[in-house]
Each structure stands twice: as C-alpha cells, then as structure tokens.
C-alpha cells in the first residue's frame, strides 16, 4: 500500500496539506518500526526512492533522516546501496536552507561507499555512488572531507581508477573536478593531486582521447601550486602524454589543449625557448579556421580561437617581460597575420559575449605590437596587402568594446602612437572620436568600478575560462603605467598637425564636443 503513494501524488501534483501530513505520519511510523523489522529496513529505502520524484519538498528532510538512520545501522550492503541511491536522487532537491549539514553527511556516507566498492565491481552499480559523492562535495561548499581522501587512497578505489567503462570514467572525472576545487587554494592538496595524476595517466595510457580528461588535467594544473614533492610528477605527465594528445585532431579537445599548454608554460614546465614550436602549434590549429565562413556562429570554433588567442597573449606578455619589445613583431609574425585577419572581419549584428571578448583581445594584442614598433606594424600591414581605409575603419570600429581600464589605457597609448601614421582624410574624419576615446585616460578620469574581493565559489572555480593565480599575476604586467599620457598626446598631436598642415582653427572644426575641446586646450597649454 505504501508503494502506491507515488501514484496518488502523480494525480495531485499540488499535494494538499492533508496528504503531506499523512506522508509525515507514514514516515514517522516507518522510523519507529524499522529497528523491529529487518525486512522493513530493506524495503524502506527502495520505497522512498520510488517516492523521490513526487515527494513535496517539505517532506524530504523527514524521509532523508529515516534513510540515514537505516543505512547507518544496517550491515547488509544492499540496504546501504539502496539508501545511497535514494540520497543521490533527493539531494539535488535540497537547498542550503534545508538545515542539512552536507559536510557531516559526506563524512557519514564515505564509509558506506567504501564497503560497497569492496563488494561490487560493476560500473552500472558504482557510477551512482561516485555521482552521490560529487553531489555532496558540491553541496558542502568548499568543505573537503578527510574521510573521502582516505577512501580515494584505498586499493578498492585504486582498482576503480583503471576502469574501462566510459560511464564510470566520466563520473569519476566530474567527482575529481569538484574535489579539486572543494579545497581552499591554501590547503595542502598533494594527496588528491597525486590521485588525479594517476587517474589521468591511466586513461591516457590506454590512448583514450577524451575532452573531459583534458579539461580535468587543465583544472588540476591551473589549481596547482608548485610543490617540491609534486613538481616532477606534473612535468613527467606532460612529457609523457602531451605530444600524443596534440596529434589527435579532435575539434572538441582543441580549446582544452590550448589552455592546458598555457598553464604548463606559466608553470615554466614548457620553456619560452620553445616559442617558435608553440606558435607553430597555434598557427596549425587556428589558421585553417579563418577560411571557414561560419566561424563566428560556431561556438566551438569561437572557443578554440579564444583559447589559442589567450595562449598567444600569455606568450607575448612573457616575451615582453623577459626580452623587451625588440623584435616582438618578428617573433610573432604569423600570429600578427591572424590578428589582422580577425580585425578586418566584421562582427555579426548580434554577437555573443564570447565573440566580443575574443575581438577585444585581438585589439589589445594588436595595440601591443603597435606600441612596441609603430613603423614595423604599418610596414607589415602594407606587405600583407591590407587596404588602409578598411583597416582604420575596422580598428576604430572596435573602440567601443574596450571598457575596462587596463584595456582602455593600452588602447589609448596605441592610438597616440598611431596618430602620425593616420592618413589625412581618415584623421580629419575620425579625430573627434579618437579624442573622445583617449581623453578619459589622459585626464585620469576614466571611471573604475571595483568590488571588494571575495572567495570564488565552487562553481566559479570549475569554470574552464576562469583565470588562475599565475595568469592573474601576469595580466598585471605590461600595463604601460609609466607613460606620461598628457606629454604623449601633446607630442604626437603636434607631430601629426605639422605633417598634415593642420592649424588650431582647422583642428577645432574636427571636435564637435565643446567640453572635450576645452579639455584638449587645457592639456596643450600645460
């Protein structure tokens, strides 16, 4: 009769209070009788699992408590398994306000899972348990379980890591991803790092080309803090498998492979002395995509281009920090061609956020080349056969996308360096817009929105696009803070006015905004 309850509730989705009250009474009755009747203990988790999809939210905590009492006291492994199956189903329906201590629940469930692992080897049986551990880790909100780490170090779990089951492997990947970010960044993560390294090594030893494995590997390295006990193992895994992985021409993995390579460069496992080889990898992945007409509409192609561009941006910053700006264009000539091609390609009418971010990065990288050597850049544009008018229109058209202070300042420095190279007609047609773009930075008046720092959530740290600590630190370099922007404006504007024969009266006609003209006059009179 109890088993018929879901059928009743399916007919009454908005369960009246009377039915909820009866369910509470039934659950309390079960709790009172379970200890007296072992057969009932076996059946209750199964029955509640059948109810799980239709139980009203207010009844779930009571049902959860009954099952926890049963599986805590049960010796029968099947009873424990059915109880864990019920937990896996209902936990996603419980919010943080349900009064459940998920950290304590995780600690209590782990020994039960260990017992089941020791008695069952079937992937179909085991994957729901790994999924349950992942759900508990996510719900515990950065509370890593010591007992869980003990479980992961057992021979039973080690056997699990060598599974050939695609289903079980994908479930393990999700659990490891969650576990890696369940620790605070300052915690000692050597044990879990070692376990995940072994898992990745085991999968790649079987020559399994899986994007999920590459994403797990990238997350592991991004979250990794150099440690003398683990540095060698991190480097050995890369040396052993990366070249084979790179040879797998799989569109689903391209983006993750670029991100993975970038993190190893930031760790200095891959030396900047291999710059030419790395740039060849980027060009081989990126260049063919430029010939595809739908590259801006295909999300995976945008993602791959974004990760390759991000990798190139990291290489450029490392090069500038180590070698300076000399020969920057010469070393990155192939990627410069990619940037120019991308800049000349107009945005769709309604571009998504990822594509706008990609274009913004292209503009910023072009600006770095321009600041390093304006003459070389404009010579290179001529050698590439770029139409001057089309290029200037495309570059100026990207300016409204540059909203952050760091990116805007880089753009302002680049614009001022470019002024003497702007053709007369384009200068006259665009000077008002250029002045509007650069004045906030020159005057130091650009509004900067800052929020107090807060710890990243588990979900944020799981985002593959999130910047790691090393990359965040690198992005704070080469911001051109040492440039005297008012002096640079006066110098470059004077140079272009002399070159084009423009006096102050003629210059005034190019600026429509009276306040901006007055601000310019104030700067020029200093």
Secondary structure, DSSP 4 states (H G I P E B T S, - for coil): -GGGHHHHHHH-SS--HHHHHHHHHHHHHHHHHHTT-HHHHHHHHHHHHHHTTT--HHHHHHHHHHHHHHHHH---HHHHHHHHHHHHHHGGG--GGG---HHHHHHHHHHHHHHHHHH---HHHHHHHHHHHHHHHHHHSS---HHHHHHHTSHHHHHHHT---HHHHHHHHHHHHHHHHHS-TTS--HHHHHHHHHHHHHHHHTT---HHHHHHHHHHHHH----TTTHHHHHHHHHHHHHHHHHS--HHHHHHHHHHHHHHHHTTSS-GGGHHHHHHHHHHHHGGGGG-TTTTT-HHHHHHHHHHHHHHHHHHHHHHHHH-STTHHHHTHHHHHHHHHHHTSPPPTT--HHHHHHHHHHHHHHHHHHHH-HHHHHHHHHHTT--HHHHHHHHHHTGGG--SHHHHHHHHHHHHHHGGGS-HHHHHHHHHHHHHHHHHHHTT----------PPPHHHHH-TTSPPHHHHHHHTS---TT--HHHHHHHHHHHHHHHHT--HHHHHTT---HHHHHHHHHHHT-
